[in-house]
Amino acid sequence: MEDSAEGDSADVEARIYRAVFESVMSQRLKPGTKLPEAPLCELFKVSRSVVRKVLQKLAHDHIVQLRPNRGAIVAVPTREETRQIFEARRALEAAIVRLVTERATARDLKGLREQLRAEHEAMHRFDQPAWARLASAYHLRLAELSGNPILQRYLAEIVSRCSLIVAVHQPPGNAACEHDEHERIVDCIAKGDAEGAVKLMDQHLRELEEHLMLVSPGDEKSLAKLLGLG
């Protein structure tokens, strides 16, 4: 019975973590958004100890900031953190793209093309949350195809932190990533042109960093809606 209870607790913790993480990735949860314990307990029907454990893990992963006596908020990256994060991301994705060019199969490339079609459709529906989510998913899929789980884990953290930055700075209606640039990178990978793919990825990430600008926060919404539960 104890094993079952522990398993149930782990499942609930994973569900809460995933709800917050995915809401940040899709830019529903903006940096600075408060994450009060009581509403989270009510939304997920759990105790404060469970919520606190999840918030601590989110803080460890740089998704959330825990403020003494003031509760948790979605992390707000500084300018220096932004520079460091993009610097690290360019280095990671250069290594990833080289490995994908070396290891990707025809089936892998077909899957990437299908993912790009979904991204293109979301772009033309002007569906910003789906657009942001699929743009991040493209980069994470490349990391998966690299065959290196350590690079994959590091990139997942970096991409989530980039999503926070984009949520603060990206002009409304703009894509976090340009779809055409994603396609050209896949074209290079398909041709076995690793250096071409690395060059395009570096340019792609530098342009994303350069295009960021401050925007005003959106309208107030309930925590349930922000977490995709409302």
C-alpha positions in Angstrom: 0.0 0.0 0.0 2.9 2.4 0.8 4.4 1.9 -2.7 1.0 2.7 -4.2 0.6 5.9 -2.1 4.2 7.0 -3.1 3.4 6.3 -6.7 0.2 8.4 -6.5 2.0 11.3 -4.9 4.8 11.2 -7.6 2.1 11.2 -10.3 0.4 14.2 -8.8 3.7 16.1 -8.4 4.6 15.3 -12.0 1.2 16.6 -13.1 1.6 19.9 -11.3 5.1 20.3 -12.5 4.1 19.6 -16.1 1.1 22.0 -15.9 3.4 24.9 -14.8 6.3 23.9 -17.1 4.0 23.6 -20.2 2.2 26.9 -19.3 5.6 28.7 -19.3 6.7 27.0 -22.5 3.4 28.1 -24.3 3.7 31.6 -22.7 0.4 31.4 -20.9 2.3 32.0 -17.6 4.4 35.2 -17.9 7.5 35.9 -15.9 6.6 37.5 -12.6 3.2 35.8 -12.4 2.4 34.8 -8.8 2.0 31.1 -8.0 0.2 31.2 -4.6 0.1 27.9 -2.7 -3.5 27.9 -1.6 -5.0 28.2 -5.2 -2.6 25.5 -6.4 -3.7 23.2 -3.5 -7.3 23.8 -4.5 -6.8 23.3 -8.2 -5.0 20.0 -7.8 -6.7 18.8 -4.6 -3.4 18.3 -2.8 -1.7 19.4 0.4 0.6 22.4 0.8 3.5 20.0 1.4 3.0 18.6 -2.1 2.7 22.0 -3.7 5.9 23.2 -1.9 7.8 20.2 -3.1 6.9 20.9 -6.7 7.7 24.6 -6.4 11.1 23.7 -5.0 11.8 21.5 -8.0 10.6 24.2 -10.3 12.9 26.7 -8.5 15.8 24.2 -8.9 15.1 24.1 -12.6 15.0 28.0 -12.8 11.3 28.1 -13.8 10.2 29.6 -10.6 11.7 32.0 -8.0 10.9 31.4 -4.3 10.8 34.7 -2.4 11.1 34.5 1.4 7.7 35.3 3.0 6.3 36.4 -0.3 5.7 33.1 -2.1 6.6 31.9 -5.5 6.6 33.7 -8.9 7.5 32.6 -12.4 11.1 33.4 -12.8 12.1 36.8 -14.3 15.5 36.6 -16.1 17.8 39.5 -15.9 19.7 41.0 -18.9 22.9 39.3 -17.9 21.2 36.0 -17.5 19.6 36.4 -20.9 23.1 37.0 -22.5 24.5 33.9 -20.7 21.5 31.7 -21.5 21.7 32.5 -25.3 25.5 32.1 -25.2 25.1 28.6 -23.7 22.2 27.7 -26.0 24.2 28.5 -29.1 27.0 26.2 -28.0 24.6 23.4 -27.0 22.6 23.5 -30.3 25.8 23.6 -32.4 26.9 20.3 -30.8 23.3 18.9 -31.2 23.0 19.8 -34.9 26.4 18.2 -35.7 25.3 15.0 -34.0 21.8 15.0 -35.7 23.5 15.5 -39.1 25.6 12.5 -38.4 22.9 10.2 -36.9 19.5 11.1 -38.2 17.7 8.5 -40.3 15.3 9.1 -43.2 12.5 8.3 -40.8 13.8 10.9 -38.3 13.9 13.5 -41.1 10.3 12.6 -42.1 9.2 13.1 -38.6 10.9 16.5 -38.4 9.2 17.6 -41.7 5.8 16.6 -40.2 6.5 18.6 -37.1 7.4 21.6 -39.3 4.0 21.2 -41.1 2.2 21.5 -37.8 4.3 24.5 -36.9 3.4 26.1 -40.3 -0.3 25.5 -39.7 -0.2 27.0 -36.3 1.5 30.1 -37.7 -1.2 30.6 -40.3 -3.9 30.2 -37.7 -2.2 33.0 -35.7 -2.3 30.6 -32.7 0.5 32.2 -30.6 0.6 29.6 -27.7 0.7 26.6 -30.2 3.2 28.5 -32.3 5.5 29.0 -29.3 5.1 25.4 -28.1 5.8 23.9 -31.5 8.8 26.2 -32.0 10.3 24.9 -28.7 9.4 21.3 -29.5 11.4 21.5 -32.8 14.6 22.4 -30.9 13.9 19.7 -28.3 13.2 17.1 -31.0 16.6 17.9 -32.5 18.2 17.3 -29.1 16.4 14.0 -28.9 17.7 13.0 -32.3 21.2 13.8 -31.3 21.2 10.5 -29.3 22.9 12.3 -26.3 20.5 12.4 -23.3 22.8 14.8 -21.4 22.7 17.4 -24.2 18.9 16.8 -24.4 18.5 17.4 -20.6 20.6 20.5 -20.7 18.8 21.9 -23.7 15.3 21.3 -22.1 16.4 23.5 -19.2 17.8 26.2 -21.5 14.7 26.2 -23.8 12.4 26.6 -20.8 14.5 29.6 -19.6 14.5 31.0 -23.1 10.7 30.7 -23.1 10.5 32.9 -20.0 12.7 35.5 -21.7 10.6 35.4 -24.9 7.4 35.8 -22.8 8.8 39.0 -21.4 10.3 40.5 -24.5 8.9 39.1 -27.7 6.5 41.6 -29.5 2.9 40.3 -29.5 2.1 38.4 -32.7 5.7 37.6 -33.5 7.0 34.1 -33.7 9.6 33.1 -31.1 11.3 31.3 -33.9 11.1 31.8 -37.6 9.5 28.8 -39.4 11.5 29.2 -42.6 14.8 29.1 -40.6 13.7 25.8 -39.1 13.1 24.4 -42.5 16.5 25.5 -43.9 18.3 23.9 -41.0 16.5 20.6 -41.7 17.4 20.9 -45.4 21.1 21.2 -44.4 20.8 18.2 -42.1 19.2 16.2 -44.9 22.1 17.0 -47.2 24.7 16.1 -44.6 25.9 19.7 -44.4 26.7 19.9 -40.7 28.6 23.1 -40.9 25.8 24.8 -42.9 23.2 23.6 -40.3 25.4 24.9 -37.4 25.8 28.3 -39.1 22.1 28.6 -39.7 21.3 27.6 -36.2 23.8 30.1 -34.7 22.3 32.9 -36.9 18.8 31.8 -36.0 19.4 32.1 -32.2 21.4 35.3 -32.5 18.5 36.9 -34.4 16.0 35.7 -31.8 18.1 37.3 -29.1 18.5 40.6 -31.0 14.7 40.9 -31.8 13.6 40.7 -28.2 12.0 43.8 -26.8 10.0 44.8 -23.8 6.3 44.5 -24.0 3.5 45.3 -21.5 2.0 42.5 -19.5 -1.3 41.0 -20.8 -4.7 41.1 -19.1 -5.2 39.5 -15.8 -6.4 35.9 -16.0 -7.2 33.3 -13.4 -4.5 30.9 -12.3 -6.6 28.0 -13.6 -6.7 29.5 -17.1 -3.0 30.3 -17.0 -2.3 26.6 -16.2 -4.6 25.4 -19.0 -7.1 24.0 -16.5 -9.9 26.6 -16.9 
